[in-house]
Amino acid sequence: MGTRIRFALWIILAILMSSFSVYADNDKQSAALPEGALVASEQALADYQDLIAQQYQTYSFNSAEEVRSTRLGRGFQVWGIDKKKLSSPAANKIMDIVSPTNQWAFLVELNGSPKTWITLTLKDGKYEFAGGGGDASLFTAAYATITAASETAVTLIQIHDKNFLVGEEPSTGEELVQPLEQHTVIGDDFVQKLKAQKLYNDKGEMLYGSAA
């Protein structure tokens, strides 16, 4: 193989690796995207497309072809309630009461815009498709609002039926919270309401229901 051909191939490889790393790092995220999750997410999207293609209307798509045209967007490690942190008297902010889980949520994009989500779970050392659905149409505006004011990580929080993004205003330490569902308001008393609720049964298992 000639020197020029080898050089050209190295340039192409460098470009591809650069593009991959940008996607994998997902700027300003709460954690680096594991390679295993990235690889599994591609298969998970295909599985999700197969699952809903024949019932596309139920999932707010116009056709099976539209379902097939969806593409994978950025991924976020999912954070959820940490029982021990929630019981701390010093916990006042949302980030005071959550910890990272073994799940990653990926945006599913239609024509370049967030449409819905798929979720992967780490099980026996491998990431598996755990499910999909939900409305992701508010993501772009929510993410832009936080990143415009914050240079810290943007964290995806899931608490029962509520999903939201959280960041921090660096100069004041103020927590920036953006809900990802329509008609949802996360008030300043959100954490205190959670503390007042019975969230766990006698076995220490989290009860399902509205968070606050």
C-alpha positions in Angstrom: 0.0 0.0 0.0 1.4 3.4 -1.0 2.4 6.1 1.5 -0.4 8.4 0.3 -3.1 5.8 0.5 -2.0 4.9 4.1 -1.9 8.5 5.0 -5.4 9.1 3.6 -6.8 6.0 5.5 -5.3 7.4 8.8 -7.0 10.7 8.2 -10.3 9.0 7.6 -9.9 6.9 10.7 -9.0 9.9 12.8 -12.1 11.8 11.7 -14.3 8.8 12.5 -12.7 8.4 16.0 -13.2 12.1 16.6 -16.8 11.9 15.6 -17.4 8.9 17.8 -15.7 10.5 20.9 -17.9 13.6 20.6 -21.0 11.5 20.5 -19.8 9.3 23.4 -18.8 12.2 25.6 -22.2 14.0 25.0 -20.8 17.3 26.3 -21.6 18.4 29.9 -23.1 15.1 30.9 -23.1 13.6 34.4 -20.9 10.7 33.4 -18.9 9.4 30.5 -20.9 7.1 28.3 -19.7 3.5 28.7 -18.6 1.9 25.4 -20.8 -1.1 26.2 -23.9 1.1 26.6 -23.2 2.9 23.3 -22.9 -0.4 21.4 -26.0 -1.9 23.0 -28.0 1.3 22.4 -27.8 0.7 18.6 -29.4 -2.8 19.0 -31.8 -1.4 21.5 -33.1 1.2 19.0 -33.6 -1.6 16.4 -35.5 -3.7 19.0 -37.7 -0.7 19.9 -38.4 0.0 16.2 -39.5 -3.6 15.8 -41.6 -3.5 18.9 -43.7 -0.4 17.9 -43.6 -0.4 14.1 -46.9 -2.3 13.9 -48.7 -0.2 16.5 -47.0 3.1 15.6 -50.2 5.2 16.2 -50.2 4.2 19.9 -46.7 5.8 20.1 -47.6 9.0 18.3 -45.9 8.1 15.0 -47.6 8.6 11.6 -46.4 5.4 10.0 -44.1 2.4 10.4 -41.7 4.0 7.9 -41.5 7.0 10.2 -40.6 4.6 13.1 -37.9 3.0 11.0 -36.4 6.4 10.2 -35.7 7.3 13.9 -32.1 7.7 14.9 -30.3 7.5 18.2 -29.6 10.7 20.1 -27.5 11.5 23.1 -27.5 9.3 26.2 -27.7 10.1 29.9 -27.0 8.0 32.9 -30.2 7.9 34.9 -30.1 9.2 38.5 -32.7 8.2 41.1 -33.6 8.6 44.8 -30.9 7.4 47.2 -32.8 6.3 50.4 -29.9 7.1 52.7 -29.4 10.6 51.2 -33.1 11.3 51.4 -33.1 10.8 55.1 -30.3 13.3 55.7 -31.5 16.4 57.5 -29.0 18.4 55.4 -30.5 17.4 52.1 -32.3 20.3 50.6 -31.5 20.1 46.9 -32.5 17.5 44.4 -28.9 16.5 43.8 -28.5 16.0 47.6 -30.9 13.1 47.5 -30.0 11.2 44.3 -27.3 8.8 43.1 -26.5 7.3 39.7 -28.3 4.1 38.8 -27.3 1.2 36.5 -29.6 2.6 33.7 -28.9 4.8 30.7 -31.6 6.6 28.8 -31.1 7.5 25.1 -33.0 10.0 23.1 -34.7 8.7 20.0 -34.8 11.4 17.3 -37.1 11.9 14.4 -35.8 14.2 11.7 -33.1 15.5 14.1 -35.5 16.4 16.9 -36.0 14.4 20.2 -39.2 12.3 19.9 -39.0 9.7 22.7 -36.7 7.6 24.9 -35.2 4.1 25.1 -33.6 2.8 28.3 -30.8 0.3 28.9 -30.1 -1.5 32.1 -26.8 -3.1 33.2 -27.4 -6.7 34.0 -24.7 -9.4 34.6 -22.1 -7.0 33.2 -24.0 -6.3 29.9 -26.3 -3.5 28.9 -29.8 -4.7 27.8 -32.8 -3.0 26.3 -35.2 -2.3 29.2 -38.0 -0.4 27.4 -38.9 2.7 25.6 -41.6 5.5 25.3 -42.4 8.9 26.7 -42.5 12.3 25.2 -39.0 13.8 24.6 -40.2 16.9 22.8 -39.3 19.3 25.7 -35.8 18.0 25.9 -34.1 20.5 23.5 -35.5 23.6 25.2 -34.9 22.2 28.7 -31.3 21.3 27.9 -30.6 24.7 26.3 -32.0 26.6 29.2 -29.7 24.8 31.7 -26.6 24.9 29.5 -27.0 28.6 28.8 -26.6 29.3 32.5 -24.5 26.4 33.7 -21.1 25.0 32.8 -21.5 22.0 35.1 -22.8 18.6 34.2 -26.5 18.2 33.2 -28.0 15.3 35.0 -31.1 13.3 34.1 -33.3 12.6 37.1 -36.1 10.0 37.2 -38.3 10.0 40.3 -41.4 7.8 39.9 -43.3 9.4 37.0 -41.3 12.6 36.9 -38.3 13.1 34.6 -36.2 16.3 34.7 -32.8 17.7 34.0 -30.7 19.3 36.7 -27.7 21.6 36.5 -26.1 24.2 38.8 -25.6 27.9 38.3 -21.8 28.2 39.1 -21.7 31.6 40.6 -24.6 31.2 43.0 -24.8 27.4 43.5 -28.5 27.7 42.6 -30.0 24.4 41.3 -31.4 24.7 37.8 -34.3 22.3 37.2 -36.2 21.7 33.9 -39.1 19.2 33.8 -39.3 17.0 30.7 -43.1 16.5 30.8 -45.9 18.9 29.9 -47.7 20.7 32.8 -45.1 19.6 35.4 -43.7 22.0 37.9 -40.8 21.2 40.2 -41.2 23.6 43.1 -38.6 24.7 45.7 -40.3 22.5 48.2 -40.0 19.3 46.1 -37.4 17.7 48.3 -39.3 18.4 51.5 -42.4 16.9 50.0 -40.5 13.8 49.1 -39.2 13.5 52.7 -42.7 13.8 54.0 -44.1 11.0 51.8 -44.0 7.3 52.5 -41.7 6.2 49.6 -40.7 2.8 50.9 -42.5 -0.3 52.3 -41.5 -2.2 55.4 -39.0 -4.2 53.3 -37.2 -1.0 52.2 -38.6 -1.3 48.7 -39.6 1.8 46.9 -43.3 2.2 46.4 -44.6 3.2 43.0 -46.6 6.4 42.7 -46.4 10.1 42.1 -43.4 11.7 43.8 -44.7 15.1 44.8 
